[in-house]
Amino acid sequence: MRNIETAQKYLSAVYAGDIPAATALLDPTIRLEMNGNNVLSGTYTGTHAFFATFGEMMALTGNTYKMEEAIEWLEGEERAVLFALESAEKDGKKYVFQRVIDYQIQNEKIVAIKIYEGEPLIADMVFSG
């Protein structure tokens, strides 16, 4: 399986709510790095911390966080990089923002995800406590 296919399969599973299928594509020691100056900023290790962070992202946005569009994929020997347009609502207002998501993949397992905010001020506002 190509790296892009691994990342796409993971995204399909997680957005469909199929956590067992999503977890099967993650290395147990997965590392999630989120940039910014908000309550989600930081580094998280392991599948439990990973999904807890995703759950917090949903909670902070009243379950409105979603990917609007996968703009473009790039692939390397051990990674798939997605340029994405995402959205979420906060305090009754919809925000649309860009992200670059770097999936590091080894042996068809995602070992790390690093999220780069295209518009850090919007992300900081959306993911504030």
Number of C-alpha atoms within 10 A of each C-alpha: 7 16 24 20 13 20 26 16 14 22 16 13 18 17 12 11 11 13 13 10 15 18 19 14 20 23 18 16 16 20 21 23 20 20 16 19 15 17 15 21 17 12 15 21 15 16 17 13 16 21 16 12 19 14 12 16 20 16 14 20 21 14 13 15 22 15 17 14 12 13 11 11 16 12 15 12 10 15 22 23 21 21 18 19 18 16 19 24 18 16 8 9 8 13 15 17 19 21 19 18 19 22 24 22 24 15 13 19 20 26 22 21 22 17 18 17 18 15 13 17 14 16 23 18 13 24 24 16 12
